[in-house]
């Protein structure tokens, strides 16, 4: 008799996103996958692959509780792995942030991890070796700081810190916690922003509005890895008997990991070119000189 398939629930599996690619990769690796999202109509790709889907709004306690009850019924109790993947981006200079929007980003990128994990904890404990995976992103690392993504990066840094606390705390409950440090991967994530990439008229960057908004519109460095290759590698890592506590996958992930051992500011020049900040600086200098002012480089 064949051994029962391992089970995994993944949040944020809308078409084109990393969650959908992870669902397909787990499915291809022989897992029983439960792909979730707020709107099941947007999960057509995984549905067409024969993957089971359930509605789950990670910001709704009622939806989370209903999803946990559904999975308990479908599996008979245990859940081998929970992948907290749902997230949202936000591009804006730090001093121009809409604080209500920034708080909403923290709600989905940070606090939803706590709410969802708490609801599914009994299911993970019922498994032989429950696995909790938080997709915290390489944006959680100082070396991956990109201009105009301060709120998003800070939310991911908070998520990474909470993940480390969970890793230590949940050992006593028999659960292994994984910090998934995803690098740049081609996906539809850039379109999943909390607000339009447009700086306010009061911004100190108004003189270079076009250049700043062009950089913000990118949302992230777009030259990313193939999502199918990324997802397959992540699933292979997670399918090991003892997955590593930190998984670094995706373009630039290895470089960002290296920057943790380099002096602060060492990569600033390269980051400026990659993000378009060098153009913003040049245009701002030109504007201030024309206005009779003076700008000193840092």
C-alpha positions as CSV (number, residue, x, y, z in Angstrom):
1,X,0.0,0.0,0.0
2,X,1.4,3.4,-1.0
3,X,2.2,5.8,1.7
4,X,-0.2,8.7,2.0
5,X,0.9,11.9,0.3
6,X,2.3,14.7,2.4
7,X,-0.1,17.7,2.7
8,X,0.7,21.4,2.3
9,X,-1.4,24.5,2.4
10,X,-0.1,27.6,0.6
11,X,-1.5,31.1,1.0
12,X,-1.6,33.7,-1.8
13,X,-1.9,31.4,-4.9
14,X,-3.4,33.8,-7.4
15,X,-2.5,33.2,-11.1
16,X,0.9,34.5,-12.0
17,X,2.1,34.7,-8.4
18,X,4.8,32.8,-6.6
19,X,2.2,30.9,-4.6
20,X,0.7,29.4,-7.7
21,X,4.2,28.3,-8.9
22,X,4.9,26.7,-5.5
23,X,1.5,24.9,-5.6
24,X,2.3,23.4,-9.0
25,X,5.8,22.4,-7.9
26,X,4.6,20.7,-4.8
27,X,1.9,19.0,-6.9
28,X,4.5,17.8,-9.4
29,X,6.6,16.5,-6.5
30,X,3.8,14.2,-5.3
31,X,2.4,16.3,-2.4
32,X,-1.3,16.8,-1.8
33,X,-1.7,20.6,-2.2
34,X,-4.3,22.9,-0.9
35,X,-3.9,26.2,-2.8
36,X,-5.7,29.2,-1.2
37,X,-6.6,32.8,-2.0
38,X,-9.2,35.4,-1.3
39,X,-10.9,35.0,-4.7
40,X,-11.0,31.4,-6.1
41,X,-11.7,32.8,-9.5
42,X,-8.1,34.0,-9.6
43,X,-6.8,30.5,-9.0
44,X,-7.6,29.1,-12.4
45,X,-4.0,27.9,-13.1
46,X,-3.8,25.6,-10.1
47,X,-7.4,24.5,-10.5
48,X,-6.7,23.4,-14.1
49,X,-3.8,21.4,-12.8
50,X,-6.2,19.4,-10.6
51,X,-5.0,21.1,-7.4
52,X,-7.5,21.5,-4.5
53,X,-8.4,25.1,-3.7
54,X,-9.9,26.7,-0.6
55,X,-10.9,30.3,0.0
56,X,-8.7,32.0,2.5
57,X,-8.4,35.7,3.3
58,X,-5.4,36.0,5.6
59,X,-6.7,39.3,7.0
60,X,-10.0,37.8,8.1
61,X,-10.2,35.8,11.4
62,X,-13.4,34.3,10.2
63,X,-12.0,33.2,6.9
64,X,-8.8,31.8,8.6
65,X,-10.9,29.7,11.0
66,X,-13.1,28.4,8.2
67,X,-10.1,27.4,6.2
68,X,-8.5,25.6,9.2
69,X,-11.8,23.7,9.7
70,X,-12.0,22.7,6.0
71,X,-8.4,21.4,6.0
72,X,-9.0,19.4,9.2
73,X,-12.0,17.7,7.5
74,X,-10.1,17.1,4.3
75,X,-7.0,15.6,5.9
76,X,-8.6,14.0,8.9
77,X,-6.6,16.2,11.2
78,X,-2.9,16.7,10.3
79,X,-1.2,19.1,7.9
80,X,2.4,18.4,7.1
81,X,3.4,21.9,5.9
82,X,2.0,25.4,6.0
83,X,3.5,28.0,3.6
84,X,2.7,31.6,4.4
85,X,3.3,33.2,1.1
86,X,0.6,35.9,0.8
87,X,2.0,39.4,0.7
88,X,1.7,42.9,-0.7
89,X,4.2,45.4,-2.0
90,X,4.3,49.2,-1.5
91,X,6.7,51.6,-3.2
92,X,7.1,55.1,-1.8
93,X,9.9,57.3,-0.4
94,X,9.9,56.7,3.4
95,X,9.0,60.3,4.3
96,X,6.2,60.3,1.8
97,X,4.5,57.2,3.1
98,X,0.8,57.1,3.7
99,X,0.9,55.6,7.1
100,X,-2.5,54.0,6.9
101,X,-1.3,52.2,3.7
102,X,2.0,51.2,5.3
103,X,0.2,49.8,8.4
104,X,-2.0,47.7,6.0
105,X,1.1,46.3,4.4
106,X,2.4,45.3,7.8
107,X,-1.0,43.6,8.5
108,X,-0.7,41.3,5.5
109,X,3.1,40.8,5.4
110,X,3.6,40.4,9.2
111,X,0.6,40.0,11.3
112,X,-1.2,37.6,9.0
113,X,1.7,35.1,9.5
114,X,0.9,35.0,13.2
115,X,-2.9,34.7,12.7
116,X,-2.7,32.0,10.1
117,X,0.0,30.0,11.9
118,X,-1.9,30.2,15.2
119,X,-5.1,28.8,13.5
120,X,-3.2,25.9,11.8
121,X,-0.9,25.1,14.7
122,X,-3.0,22.1,15.9
123,X,-2.9,20.6,12.4
124,X,0.9,21.0,12.2
125,X,1.3,19.4,15.6
126,X,-0.8,16.5,14.5
127,X,1.6,15.7,11.7
128,X,4.7,13.5,12.2
129,X,7.0,16.6,11.7
130,X,5.1,19.8,10.9
131,X,6.8,22.3,8.7
132,X,6.1,26.0,8.9
133,X,7.5,28.1,5.9
134,X,7.4,31.8,5.8
135,X,8.3,33.5,2.5
136,X,10.0,36.5,4.0
137,X,12.0,37.5,0.9
138,X,15.6,38.7,0.6
139,X,14.1,42.2,1.0
140,X,14.2,41.4,4.7
141,X,18.0,41.8,4.6
142,X,19.9,45.1,4.9
143,X,22.0,44.2,1.9
144,X,18.8,44.1,-0.3
145,X,17.6,47.6,0.6
146,X,16.2,49.2,-2.5
147,X,15.2,52.9,-2.7
148,X,11.5,53.6,-2.3
149,X,10.6,50.2,-0.8
150,X,11.3,51.1,2.8
151,X,7.9,50.1,4.2
152,X,7.8,46.8,2.3
153,X,11.4,45.9,3.2
154,X,10.7,46.8,6.9
155,X,7.6,44.5,6.9
156,X,9.7,41.7,5.5
157,X,12.5,42.3,8.1
158,X,9.8,42.1,10.8
159,X,8.5,38.9,9.3
160,X,12.0,37.4,9.2
161,X,12.5,38.4,12.9
162,X,9.2,36.8,13.9
163,X,10.1,33.7,11.9
164,X,13.3,33.3,13.8
165,X,11.5,33.7,17.1
166,X,9.0,31.0,15.9
167,X,11.8,28.8,14.9
168,X,13.2,28.7,18.5
169,X,9.8,28.6,20.2
170,X,8.2,25.9,18.2
171,X,11.0,23.4,18.5
172,X,9.3,22.2,21.8
173,X,6.1,21.6,19.8
174,X,7.9,19.4,17.2
175,X,7.6,21.9,14.4
176,X,10.4,23.0,12.1
177,X,10.3,26.6,11.0
178,X,11.8,27.7,7.7
179,X,12.8,31.3,6.6
180,X,12.4,31.4,2.8
181,X,14.7,34.1,1.5
182,X,13.3,34.6,-2.0
183,X,15.4,36.6,-4.4
184,X,14.3,38.3,-7.6
185,X,11.8,36.0,-9.4
186,X,9.7,36.9,-12.4
187,X,6.1,37.0,-11.3
188,X,3.0,39.1,-11.1
189,X,3.9,40.5,-7.7
190,X,4.9,43.9,-9.0
191,X,1.3,44.5,-9.9
192,X,0.1,43.6,-6.3
193,X,0.8,46.9,-4.7
194,X,-1.0,48.6,-1.9
195,X,-1.2,51.9,-3.7
196,X,-0.4,53.6,-7.0
197,X,3.3,54.5,-7.4
198,X,2.8,58.3,-7.3
199,X,4.5,60.7,-5.0
200,X,2.5,63.5,-3.4
201,X,2.8,67.1,-4.5
202,X,4.4,67.9,-1.1
203,X,7.3,65.5,-1.6
204,X,10.9,66.8,-1.5
205,X,11.3,64.7,-4.6
206,X,8.7,66.6,-6.6
207,X,11.4,68.2,-8.9
208,X,12.3,64.7,-10.1
209,X,8.8,63.3,-9.9
210,X,9.0,61.5,-13.2
211,X,12.4,59.8,-12.4
212,X,11.3,58.7,-8.9
213,X,7.9,57.4,-10.1
214,X,9.7,55.5,-12.9
215,X,11.9,53.7,-10.3
216,X,8.9,53.1,-8.1
217,X,6.8,51.6,-10.9
218,X,9.4,48.9,-11.3
219,X,8.6,47.9,-7.7
220,X,11.6,45.5,-7.6
221,X,14.5,44.6,-9.8
222,X,12.7,42.9,-12.7
223,X,15.5,40.7,-14.1
224,X,14.5,37.8,-12.0
225,X,14.8,34.0,-12.2
226,X,12.3,31.7,-14.0
227,X,9.5,31.1,-11.4
228,X,9.1,27.5,-12.4
229,X,12.8,26.8,-11.8
230,X,12.7,28.7,-8.5
231,X,9.6,26.9,-7.2
232,X,11.0,23.4,-8.1
233,X,14.3,24.2,-6.2
234,X,12.4,25.5,-3.2
235,X,10.2,22.4,-3.1
236,X,13.2,20.1,-3.4
237,X,14.7,21.9,-0.4
238,X,11.5,21.5,1.6
239,X,11.1,17.9,0.7
240,X,14.4,16.9,2.4
241,X,14.2,15.0,5.6
242,X,15.6,18.0,7.4
243,X,15.2,21.2,5.3
244,X,17.6,24.0,6.0
245,X,16.3,26.7,8.4
246,X,17.1,29.4,5.8
247,X,16.5,28.8,2.1
248,X,18.1,31.2,-0.4
249,X,16.6,30.9,-3.9
250,X,16.1,33.3,-6.7
251,X,18.3,35.8,-8.5
252,X,20.6,38.0,-6.3
253,X,19.8,35.9,-3.2
254,X,23.3,34.5,-3.0
255,X,24.7,38.0,-3.5
256,X,22.5,39.4,-0.7
257,X,23.6,36.6,1.6
258,X,27.2,37.7,0.9
259,X,26.5,41.3,1.7
260,X,25.7,40.4,5.3
261,X,29.5,40.0,5.7
262,X,30.4,43.2,3.9
263,X,30.7,46.8,5.3
264,X,27.5,48.8,5.3
265,X,27.4,50.9,2.1
266,X,29.7,48.6,0.1
267,X,27.0,47.8,-2.5
268,X,25.4,51.3,-2.7
269,X,27.0,52.2,-6.0
270,X,25.7,49.0,-7.7
271,X,22.3,49.4,-6.1
272,X,22.0,53.0,-7.4
273,X,22.5,51.8,-10.9
274,X,20.2,48.9,-10.6
275,X,17.4,50.9,-9.1
276,X,17.8,54.1,-11.1
277,X,18.7,56.2,-8.1
278,X,21.8,57.5,-9.9
279,X,19.5,59.2,-12.4
280,X,17.4,60.6,-9.6
281,X,20.5,62.0,-7.9
282,X,21.8,63.6,-11.1
283,X,18.5,65.2,-12.0
284,X,18.0,66.5,-8.4
285,X,21.5,68.1,-8.6
286,X,20.7,69.7,-11.9
287,X,17.5,71.1,-10.5
288,X,19.1,72.5,-7.4
289,X,21.9,74.1,-9.3
290,X,19.5,75.7,-11.7
291,X,17.5,77.0,-8.7
292,X,20.7,78.4,-7.2
293,X,21.0,75.8,-4.5
294,X,23.6,73.2,-3.8
295,X,23.5,69.5,-3.2
296,X,26.4,67.5,-1.7
297,X,26.7,63.9,-2.4
298,X,26.7,61.5,0.5
